[in-house]
Amino acid sequence: MFDTLRLRCTEDSWPVAAVDCFATMAEGELGKCSRNMPEAMRETIFAALAGKDQKSIVVTRARLEQLSVGVPECDRFVAAVTTVLTCETMAIEDRLQLGNETADFWSLPTSKLSREDKLRISEVCGQSLQSLEQHALGAGCML
């Protein structure tokens, strides 16, 4: 992973704050350090690190940790998905699909939605959260 990050740093000319953070990054801080760069640069890193193994879970979690929908119920759903990604009793492919679909879907701008639309989205997120909780518990995972 560090070779990939070093290459991206050199080729993309990362901001100084990102370089400093990555230089001292501890396990689980990919999301924290990637906040120090523009979104397009961050997505390039995530794409370079993506795959179908445990490393991909780290990347997917980092993507979700960057995400703020701005609708409290949806932000709780995203946080629950982030937690479920660590549940090893679920197949890694299922966790990656859930995490990536959530990150892709909720990366849409929500700041200009009407109050009515936010209420509808909040209801959908609440239902999704309940479904996720039931699925997670059925798989032996704790949220």
Buried (B, 14 or more C-beta within 10 A) or exposed (E): EEEEBEEBBEEBEBEEEBBEBBEEBEEEBBBBBBEBBEEEBBBBBBEBBBEEEEBBBBBBBBBBBBBEBEBEBBBBBBBBBBBBBEBEEBEBEEBBEBBBEBBEEBBEEBEEBEEEEBEEBBEBBBEBBEEBBEBBEEBEBEB
